[in-house]
C-alpha cells in the first residue's frame, strides 16, 4: 500500500510527520495545494477542505479528487454544516453518482462519495 499526505501548510506537514513516526505509519508527504496531475488514481481520498479559502478553491479540490479516484474508490470529506455542508453535497452530486452524509457529529458532516453503476 502507498499512502500520501498533501498539505499546503508546512507546519501541518511537520505535525503529520511526527504523528506518522509515532504510529509507525509509512506515509509520503508533499507540500501542495492539490493533487499533482501525475499522481495517478487512488482507492481512497480523504479531505478536510480549507473552508476559509473559499468555495472556488475547495470545489476545485473536489474536482481533482473525482479525477484521481478509482471507479471503485471512496472519497471522504469532513465539513461543518454551518460552513456549507449542504451546498457541498449538492456540488458533489454533480461529480459523483453516490453521495451520502454518513455521519453528523457536533455540527460536522462526514460525506462519502463514490462512482456507482447507474441502475
Secondary structure, 3 states (H helix, E strand, C coil): CCCEEEECCHHHHHHHHHHHHHHCCCCEEEECCCCCHHHCCEEEEEECCCHHHCHHHHHHHHHHHHHHEEEEEEEEEEEEHHHCHHHHHHHHCCCCCEEEEEEEECCEEEEEEECCCCC
